[in-house]
């Protein structure tokens, strides 16, 4: 099982500043870029991370790529940047980690747009419905709670599948509101590009839960 799960909030996004919530899938501000890069400088568990799972929203992907250049595999970066590590951690984009609200700022871009901006990432597994905010992606408390529980269950399976000798820590890059459901703490309010560490345990009814490390 993974020794730790590090839940990261994305860095400052444009809509956090200009309050234009009608802007579709906004990216990071200049300060957000600095916050993400600083996260990479101060994050103390880089040597232990074997898997990074990110929300497919633009600001989360940008945070992930900027913060974990010394963690992620080189295949996720252009060769000219010199970023990434040979044999580095795998990056998975998981729509279950998207933000809760149905506002344009919390809705994802289409696959073509994503592919143009992030040509080294794989978006092929993202079904068009992931941006719909219906079904499992609906914004009511019950649906968001089920989505968070589903992700925790999948996270437990991924951690159990790790082989001896593999790096066991997992980084999760997500959003401020969804994070409350993910970790089961309505009071959590991490700063932009902040993180909190957890272990995966089994709670009532055999459900996977995150417990502060």
N, C-alpha and C positions, 0 to 999 in steps of 0.2 A: 504494500500500500504506500502511496505517496507520503513522504515524511511531512510535507507542508503544502498547503494551497494558499497562494498569495493573491488576494483579490485587489485589483487596481482600479481606481477611478480614472477615466480619461482626463487628459490635460484640458486647459481652458479652450473652449470653442467660441467661434464668432458669435453665435446666438446667446452665449452666456453674457456677452458684453453689450451687444446692440439690441438685445431683446426682440429681434425679428424672428419670431417663432414660425413664420410662414416660409422661411428659407429652407429648401429641401436639403437635408443631409449636410449641414455645414461642416467645414473643417476647422482646424486650430487657428488661433490668433498667433501673432508673433510671440507673445508671452507664453502661449500654450506650447509652442515649439521649444522654448527655453525650459519650461517645466518638464516636458517629456525627456529632453536631453539630460536635465539634472537628475531626474529619476534614475536614469541609467548609471549616473555617476555615484549615487548614494545607495542604491538598492543592494543589500548585503548578501543576497542569496543567489547571485548570478551563476556561481559555479555548481549549484545543485539543481538547476532547472533543466528538465528534459522535455517539457511540453509547454507551449504558450497557446491559450485559447482566447480569441478576441471576438467581440461583437463585430459584425460586418459594417457597422456605421462608420462613415469616413473618419470622424474624429478619434474613434477607438483604434482604427487601423493605423492612422498616423502616429498616435501615441505609442502603439506597440512597436512599430518599425523604428521610431526614433529612440525609444527607451532601451530597447533590448538588442542593440547592434552587436553587443559582446555575448549574446546568448543564442540568438537565432542562427539558423544555417545560412550560408552564403547564397543559396538558391533564391532567397526572397529579396535580394538586392541586385541592382545593376552592378556589373563587374567594376565599372569605373569608380564607384563610390568607395570600394575597399571595405565595405561594411559586411557584417556577418562572419560566421566561423565555419570552417570546413568541419562537417560532422556535427554541426550545432543543433539546437533544439528545433523540433517541428512546430510549425504554426498552423493552427486550425481556426477557420472562421466559422463561428456557430451562431445562427440566427436566434437561438434561444436566449442569447445574451443581449439582444437589442433592448433599447429603452422602452419603458412602459407606454408612454403617451402616443396618441394618434396624430399629433401635430406634425406638420411637414419636417420640422427640425429633428424630430425623433423617428422619422421614416427613412428607410434605406434607398439608395440609388439603384437604378437598373444595372444588370450585369455588364452591359456594354460600357456604360460610364465608369463602372468600377475597374473594368479591365484596362481601359485607357489610362487611368491614373495610376493603377498598381499592376503593371504588366507581368510582374514576377509572382503574383499570387494566384491561387486557384479558386475561382468562383463557380466552377462548373457544378458543384453539388448544391448550390443555393437555388431552390425552386422559386419561381416568380412569386408565389404566394407569401414568401417571407416578408414582403413589404406591405402586405394587405391590412394588417392589424385586425384580422378576424380569426376565428377558430382559436388555435393554440396561441396565436399572437394578439388576441383581443386584449383590451386594456382594463377590463373590470378586474377587481381584486381576485376573484376566484380563478379566472383564466391565467392571470399573472402568477398566482401562487402555484398553479399546476405546472406552468412552464418552468418555474424555478425548481420545483420538485423533480421534474423530468431531467433537467440539466444536472442536478446533484446526483441523481441515480446514474446517469451516464458518466459523470465524473468519477464516481466510485468504481464503476466498471473499468474505466481507463486506468485508474490507479492500481486496481487489482491485477491488471494485465501486464504491469511492468515486470520485467525480468530482473533477476539478481544482477547487480552491477550497473544497471541503468540509473541515470540521474532521476531522482524520485520526486522533486518538487514540481509543481504545476502553477503557472501564472495565469490568472483570469483577468482580462481587461474588459470592463463593462461600464455601466452608467449609475449615476447616483440614486435614482429612484428604484430601478430594478434591483440594485444591490441590496436594498432593504429586504426584499422578498428572498433573494438568493441566500443571504446569511441568516435570515430569520430574526432581524433586529431592526425595528422601525425607527430607532433613534440613531442609527449609524449615519454619519455625514462626513465622509472623508474629504479632505481638501483635494483640489484638482491635482492629478498625478500622485495622489497619496495611495497608500496600500495598508492592508491589514492581513495578518496571517492566521490560518486555520488548519485544523486537521479534519479529515473525513471520518465520521463515525456513524454507527447505526443506531437510530433512535427508535421511537415507538412504531409498531407495525412494520418493523424492518426497513423503515424509510432512511435514506441517507441524509445526514445533517452535517453542517459545518460548525465546528466548535473552536472558539478562539484558542490559538496556540500559546 
